[in-house]
Structures are given as C-alpha cells and as structure tokens.
Amino acid sequence: MQLNKQDEELFNLLATVAEKYKITLRVAGGYVRDALMGVQSHDIDIAVEQTTGLDFANKVVENLGQGKVGLIKSNPEQSKHLETAVLNFNGREIQFSGFRKETYDTTRIPNVKVGTVLDDATRRDFSINALFFNLHTKQVEDFTGLGLKDLQARTIRTPLPPKQTFLDDGLRILRAVRFAHRFYFTIHPDIFEAVKDPEVLIAFRTKVSRERVAIELRKMLTENDPAGAIKTLS
C-alpha cells in the first residue's frame, strides 16, 4: 500500500510509541480502501489492541510531547473500552478505538460490546471497508477474505450475508448504491436479491428514519454519478 510521506511519518511515530508498550495498531476502514485505490484520505481511524483508544492516545501525547486528546463516549454504562479517543496531532485528527462487536434489536442503533478483530471486520457495511493496515508489519489484512478480491473486482459486497446486514441496518442499502456510484463499482447480485426480501423491506421502513434517508440521498447527489445512482434506486 502506497502512503504519502506525511502519513508514513505519522504511522511510524505511532508504531514506535505502540511498540514501547507492546500495543498493536491497525489503520481501519475507509483510509485503507482509499489508499489501495490511490486516493488520498483525510480520515484516519486506528484500531488499538491490548488497551483502550484513550489510553493509547494519552501515551502518544506523553511520549511525543504534543497533541491534544478528546473523547467520544460509546455505551458508557457497558465499558470504557468502547470509548473513541480523538487526537489532534500536527494538524491531523486521528481517532483511536478498540475492536467492537455489534448486535441489533428493534432499531438500527447497535448495541456495542468489546470484540475481536474478526468481529470488527464483519460488523462493517461492505467488504472493501473492512480492510486493515497493520502499522508494524506494514501489511494489509483482510480478515473477511473478501475485501481485497472485491476491491480488485470493483464490487460492492457485504462481509456477512446481505439479508443479515440489511436487517441490522437498512440504511446500508442506500450506502451500497452511493458507494457503487462514487467509485463506479458494481453491486453484487446477492445484494439485489436481499433488497427484494419482504423482511428487509419491512426493516427498512420501520428502522430507518426519513431524516437518515434524506441525508443519504443528499450525499448520493454529490457523488461522481448521481444520475446513475438514482437510476439504480428506481
């Protein structure tokens, strides 16, 4: 994976601090996808193993003598390990969090628990967003076994069976269309089949608010192929 000089230097600094405390860091999600496609990404999400995101962010400030740490709480009644730390460092905003497992009930808002790296990969919306870049081995890691293949084939596919993914969060149906037309990818046939399922349609209508649908549609209209996206929806 090709990195620009600024990001490479940043990742090397973070890895040096992590190795001092025997902590493993992985860049997660969209940054990895974009870098593999040769696209510059400004969102850096780091998955932290062996400790919390907040603890590691504080270690960075302590060891490097710069930066400012903020906190985004998640399910505070369950575990402090679910908190996301936001580090402002050298003009960059970096988010640190642990691996997560998500379950759903009557809403599209997940119940979040501490999970494994595989839990974290499979909870994500699409396989191309479930890739990790290990800052120590300098290798891309594809725990679903689908992400690299789908990126090369230019395919939008869910890590789990699409019916399960859409029953959990129906908004991902619209996200599939948006991502497909942002990158000029094709949507996997299994997704189209799942969208026809009556259970999925009911879940979409009952669990996804009109406000969230409107936001996703507005985003779709700002992507590379809005006309194509609307045609796919129709």
C-alpha positions in Angstrom: 0.0 0.0 0.0 1.5 3.3 -1.1 1.5 6.1 1.6 2.3 9.7 1.2 5.3 10.9 3.1 3.3 12.8 5.8 1.1 9.7 6.6 4.1 7.4 6.6 5.9 9.5 9.1 2.8 9.7 11.3 2.3 6.0 11.2 5.9 5.3 12.1 5.7 7.6 15.1 2.5 5.9 16.3 4.0 2.5 15.8 7.2 3.4 17.7 5.1 4.5 20.7 2.9 1.4 20.5 5.8 -1.0 20.4 7.2 0.5 23.5 4.1 -0.7 25.4 3.6 -3.9 23.3 0.4 -2.5 21.8 -0.7 -3.4 18.2 -2.1 -0.7 15.9 -4.1 -1.1 12.7 -5.4 1.6 10.4 -9.0 0.6 9.7 -11.7 1.0 7.1 -12.0 3.8 4.5 -8.4 5.0 4.7 -7.1 1.6 3.7 -9.6 1.3 0.9 -8.8 4.7 -0.5 -5.0 4.2 -0.2 -5.2 1.0 -2.1 -7.1 2.8 -4.8 -4.5 5.6 -4.9 -6.9 8.1 -3.4 -5.8 10.5 -0.6 -7.9 10.1 2.6 -8.1 12.6 5.4 -10.0 10.3 7.9 -7.6 8.2 10.0 -9.2 5.6 12.2 -6.8 3.5 14.3 -7.9 0.2 15.9 -6.0 -0.4 19.1 -5.3 -3.9 20.6 -4.2 -4.6 24.2 -5.5 -1.3 25.6 -8.1 1.4 25.1 -8.1 4.1 22.4 -8.0 6.7 25.2 -5.1 5.1 27.0 -3.0 4.9 23.8 -3.8 8.4 22.7 -2.6 9.7 26.1 0.6 7.7 25.7 1.2 9.4 22.3 0.9 12.8 23.9 3.1 11.7 26.9 5.8 10.3 24.7 5.9 12.8 21.9 5.2 15.9 24.0 2.5 17.3 21.7 -1.1 16.7 20.7 -4.5 17.1 22.4 -6.9 14.3 23.3 -10.7 14.4 23.3 -13.2 11.7 23.9 -16.3 10.3 22.2 -18.2 8.1 24.6 -20.0 4.9 23.5 -22.2 2.8 25.7 -20.5 4.2 28.8 -22.6 2.0 31.1 -21.1 -1.1 29.5 -17.4 -0.5 29.2 -14.8 2.3 29.0 -13.1 0.1 26.3 -15.8 1.3 23.9 -14.8 4.9 24.0 -13.2 6.5 21.0 -10.3 8.9 21.6 -9.7 11.8 19.2 -6.1 13.0 19.0 -5.3 16.3 17.3 -1.7 15.9 16.3 0.3 18.0 13.8 -2.8 19.4 12.3 -4.4 16.0 11.8 -7.3 14.5 13.6 -6.9 10.8 14.4 -9.5 8.5 16.1 -8.4 5.6 18.3 -10.7 2.8 19.4 -10.7 -0.9 20.3 -12.3 -3.7 18.3 -16.1 -3.9 18.5 -18.9 -6.3 18.1 -22.4 -5.1 17.3 -25.8 -6.6 17.8 -29.2 -5.1 16.8 -32.7 -5.3 18.2 -35.6 -3.0 17.2 -33.6 -0.1 15.9 -30.6 0.4 13.6 -28.6 1.8 16.5 -26.3 -1.1 17.5 -25.6 -2.5 21.0 -21.8 -2.3 21.1 -19.5 -4.6 23.0 -15.8 -5.3 23.1 -15.0 -7.7 20.2 -12.2 -9.3 18.3 -10.6 -8.1 15.1 -12.8 -10.5 13.1 -15.9 -9.2 14.9 -14.8 -5.7 14.0 -14.3 -6.6 10.3 -17.6 -8.4 9.9 -19.6 -5.7 11.6 -18.7 -3.2 8.8 -21.1 -2.4 6.0 -19.1 -3.6 3.0 -16.0 -5.8 2.5 -14.0 -3.0 0.9 -14.5 -1.0 4.2 -13.4 -4.0 6.3 -9.7 -3.9 5.5 -6.9 -3.1 8.0 -3.3 -1.9 7.6 -1.0 -3.2 10.3 1.4 -0.4 11.3 4.0 -2.9 12.5 4.1 -5.5 9.7 3.2 -2.8 7.0 0.8 -5.3 5.6 -2.9 -5.0 4.5 -5.0 -7.5 6.5 -8.3 -8.9 5.0 -10.0 -10.8 7.8 -13.2 -11.3 5.9 -11.3 -12.8 2.9 -13.4 -10.7 0.6 -12.2 -7.1 0.8 -9.1 -7.3 -1.5 -10.8 -9.5 -4.0 -13.8 -7.2 -4.2 -11.6 -4.1 -4.4 -9.8 -5.6 -7.4 -13.1 -6.7 -9.0 -14.6 -3.3 -8.2 -17.6 -4.9 -6.4 -19.8 -3.8 -3.5 -20.5 -6.7 -1.3 -21.4 -7.2 2.4 -19.0 -9.1 4.7 -21.9 -11.1 6.2 -24.9 -12.3 4.2 -26.6 -9.2 2.9 -30.0 -10.0 4.4 -28.5 -10.1 7.9 -26.6 -6.9 7.2 -29.7 -5.0 6.0 -31.9 -6.4 8.7 -29.4 -4.9 11.2 -29.2 -1.6 9.4 -31.4 -0.9 6.3 -29.6 2.3 5.6 -26.8 0.2 4.2 -29.0 -0.4 1.2 -28.7 3.2 0.2 -25.0 3.2 1.1 -24.4 0.3 -1.3 -25.8 2.4 -4.1 -23.9 5.5 -3.0 -20.5 3.7 -2.8 -21.1 1.9 -6.1 -21.6 5.1 -8.0 -18.9 7.0 -6.1 -16.3 4.5 -7.3 -18.0 3.2 -10.4 -18.2 -0.3 -8.8 -20.8 -2.9 -9.5 -23.2 -4.1 -6.8 -23.0 -7.8 -6.0 -26.1 -9.7 -7.2 -26.7 -11.1 -3.7 -27.4 -7.5 -2.5 -30.1 -7.0 -5.1 -31.7 -10.3 -4.1 -31.7 -9.4 -0.4 -33.3 -6.0 -1.1 -36.3 -7.8 -2.6 -36.8 -9.8 0.7 -40.1 -8.7 2.4 -38.4 -8.8 5.9 -35.6 -6.5 4.6 -38.2 -4.1 3.2 -40.2 -4.0 6.4 -37.0 -3.4 8.4 -36.0 -0.6 6.1 -39.4 1.1 6.5 -39.6 0.7 10.3 -36.0 1.1 11.4 -34.6 3.8 9.2 -35.8 7.3 9.8 -36.8 9.7 6.9 -34.1 12.1 8.1 -31.4 9.5 7.6 -32.8 8.5 4.2 -32.8 12.2 3.2 -29.2 12.6 4.4 -28.0 9.6 2.4 -29.8 10.7 -0.7 -28.3 14.2 -0.5 -24.8 12.6 -0.2 -25.6 10.4 -3.2 -26.4 13.5 -5.3 -22.9 14.9 -4.5 -21.0 11.7 -5.6 -19.5 11.1 -9.0 -22.5 9.6 -10.7 -25.8 10.9 -9.2 -27.8 10.1 -12.3 -26.6 6.5 -12.2 -27.4 6.2 -8.5 -30.9 7.4 -9.0 -31.4 5.1 -11.9 -30.2 2.2 -9.7 -32.6 3.1 -7.0 -35.5 3.2 -9.4 
